[in-house]
Amino acid sequence: MLIREVQEIYERLDRPGKVGRDIADLFPVKWVRVRLEDVADKKGETEFIQIVIPGRQGSSSGGHAETLGVIGRLGGVGARPLIRGLVSDGDGALVALSVALKLARMHALGDVLEGDVIVATHVRTDAPVLPMKPVDFMDTPIELETILKLEVATDMDAILSIDTSRGNRLLNRNGFAITPTVKEGWILKVSDDLLRVMEHTTGSLPAAFPITMQDIVPYVGDVYHINSLMQPAVVTRAPVVGIALTAAGSVPGCASGVSNPFRVEEVGRFVVECAQQFGRGEIAFYDWEEFARLRAMYGDMHRLQSIADVA
């Protein structure tokens, strides 16, 4: 259970000004590696946070267990001074950081996972609002390309990308859903293993979030994207699965008073369980033999990942 961690992270995100140092100070640095960095480009600036929780047989210790990446995708956690309080879009960071804090405390108590887990996100409490249809979103305080290069580490063997996805009319239920696996420009089938974990942790039937080709190409060329949930797949060859926090109605990403600690905690439990089983080699994000057959028959789809080649 992650209720304590969700509450502690929430209290530090739900305030004005820079919050990165207050969050970093929560972590037992003896057991984990915390990186806090002010990142700026021509668009603006934000605080980037990365937490590495080493595994018993993780690559950071010279072992062979695979590394799971957990990315909190969002524009900003707040839209001050226009809107006060944590916004709906901030739940991606809230889940990711709560998971990191839970895994760090498990590690300190001796419950060490087999594989490394790398958690990454960014926090900005006064990010801009982006007018969209059917509802307004939070805009990124820096260029998306800049933050993706920081969020996606080369050590990540598979990635769970968490993003609030309540501003749509495609999946209208309270809770969360997972996407099909995306790898190297291919949209593959939904992982049966992840559906199983979702079923076990929620006690309900699993839900899949629909994505299209538009959602997995870079943010260029004025192409519609449902949100930035799948953008980590643009900059990695690792398989990426999106975790979409959903709602029964269309909720703006810039709306405050939306975060539900019990729904956030449910997503967090799902991610923690995925991290445990992935490190033990019990979860496959995709069928590598079938993926090899698809590429042999139809070729690769790397061009769909390329930012430089798209005009």
Secondary structure as the mmCIF struct_conf table of DSSP 4:
data_model
#
loop_
_struct_conf.conf_type_id
_struct_conf.id
_struct_conf.beg_label_comp_id
_struct_conf.beg_label_asym_id
_struct_conf.beg_label_seq_id
_struct_conf.end_label_comp_id
_struct_conf.end_label_asym_id
_struct_conf.end_label_seq_id
HELX_RH_AL_P HELX_RH_AL_P1 ILE A 3 LEU A 13
BEND BEND1 ASP A 14 GLY A 17
HELX_RH_AL_P HELX_RH_AL_P2 GLY A 20 ALA A 24
TURN_TY1_P TURN_TY1_P1 ASP A 25 LEU A 26
BEND BEND2 PHE A 27 PHE A 27
TURN_TY1_P TURN_TY1_P2 VAL A 29 TRP A 31
BEND BEND3 VAL A 32 VAL A 32
STRN STRN1 ARG A 33 ALA A 40
BEND BEND4 LYS A 42 LYS A 43
STRN STRN2 GLU A 45 ILE A 53
TURN_TY1_P TURN_TY1_P3 ARG A 56 GLN A 57
STRN STRN3 GLY A 58 GLY A 58
HELX_RH_3T_P HELX_RH_3T_P1 SER A 59 SER A 61
TURN_TY1_P TURN_TY1_P4 GLY A 62 GLY A 62
STRN STRN4 ALA A 65 ALA A 65
HELX_LH_PP_P HELX_LH_PP_P1 GLU A 66 THR A 67
STRN STRN5 LEU A 68 GLY A 72
BEND BEND5 GLY A 75 GLY A 75
BEND BEND6 VAL A 77 VAL A 77
STRN STRN6 ALA A 79 ALA A 79
TURN_TY1_P TURN_TY1_P5 ARG A 80 LEU A 82
STRN STRN7 ILE A 83 ILE A 83
BEND BEND7 GLY A 85 GLY A 85
STRN STRN8 VAL A 87 VAL A 87
HELX_RH_3T_P HELX_RH_3T_P2 SER A 88 GLY A 90
HELX_RH_AL_P HELX_RH_AL_P3 ASP A 91 LEU A 109
TURN_TY1_P TURN_TY1_P6 GLY A 110 GLY A 110
BEND BEND8 GLU A 114 GLY A 115
STRN STRN9 VAL A 117 VAL A 123
TURN_TY1_P TURN_TY1_P7 THR A 125 THR A 125
STRN STRN10 ASP A 126 ASP A 126
HELX_LH_PP_P HELX_LH_PP_P2 ALA A 127 PRO A 128
STRN STRN11 VAL A 129 LEU A 130
BEND BEND9 LYS A 133 VAL A 135
STRN STRN12 PHE A 137 MET A 138
HELX_LH_PP_P HELX_LH_PP_P3 ASP A 139 THR A 140
BEND BEND10 PRO A 141 ILE A 142
HELX_RH_AL_P HELX_RH_AL_P4 LEU A 144 GLU A 151
BEND BEND11 VAL A 152 VAL A 152
TURN_TY1_P TURN_TY1_P8 THR A 154 ASP A 155
BEND BEND12 ASP A 157 ASP A 157
STRN STRN13 ALA A 158 THR A 164
BEND BEND13 GLY A 167 GLY A 167
BEND BEND14 ARG A 169 LEU A 170
STRN STRN14 ASN A 172 ASN A 172
BEND BEND15 ARG A 173 ASN A 174
STRN STRN15 GLY A 175 ILE A 178
HELX_LH_PP_P HELX_LH_PP_P4 THR A 179 THR A 181
STRN STRN16 VAL A 182 LYS A 183
TURN_TY1_P TURN_TY1_P9 GLU A 184 GLY A 185
STRN STRN17 TRP A 186 ILE A 187
HELX_LH_PP_P HELX_LH_PP_P5 LYS A 189 SER A 191
HELX_RH_AL_P HELX_RH_AL_P5 ASP A 192 THR A 202
BEND BEND16 GLY A 203 SER A 204
STRN STRN18 ALA A 208 ALA A 208
HELX_RH_AL_P HELX_RH_AL_P6 MET A 213 ILE A 216
BEND BEND17 VAL A 217 VAL A 217
BEND BEND18 TYR A 219 TYR A 219
TURN_TY1_P TURN_TY1_P10 GLY A 221 ASP A 222
BEND BEND19 ILE A 226 ILE A 226
BEND BEND20 SER A 228 SER A 228
TURN_TY1_P TURN_TY1_P11 LEU A 229 MET A 230
HELX_RH_3T_P HELX_RH_3T_P3 GLN A 231 VAL A 235
BEND BEND21 ARG A 237 ALA A 238
STRN STRN19 VAL A 240 THR A 246
STRN STRN20 ALA A 247 ALA A 247
BEND BEND22 ALA A 248 GLY A 249
TURN_TY1_P TURN_TY1_P12 GLY A 253 CYS A 254
STRN STRN21 SER A 256 SER A 256
BEND BEND23 GLY A 257 GLY A 257
HELX_RH_AL_P HELX_RH_AL_P7 PRO A 261 GLY A 279
TURN_TY1_P TURN_TY1_P13 ARG A 280 GLY A 281
BEND BEND24 PHE A 285 TYR A 286
HELX_RH_AL_P HELX_RH_AL_P8 TRP A 288 TYR A 298
HELX_RH_3T_P HELX_RH_3T_P4 HIS A 302 GLN A 305
BEND BEND25 ILE A 307 ILE A 307
TURN_TY1_P TURN_TY1_P14 ALA A 308 ASP A 309
#
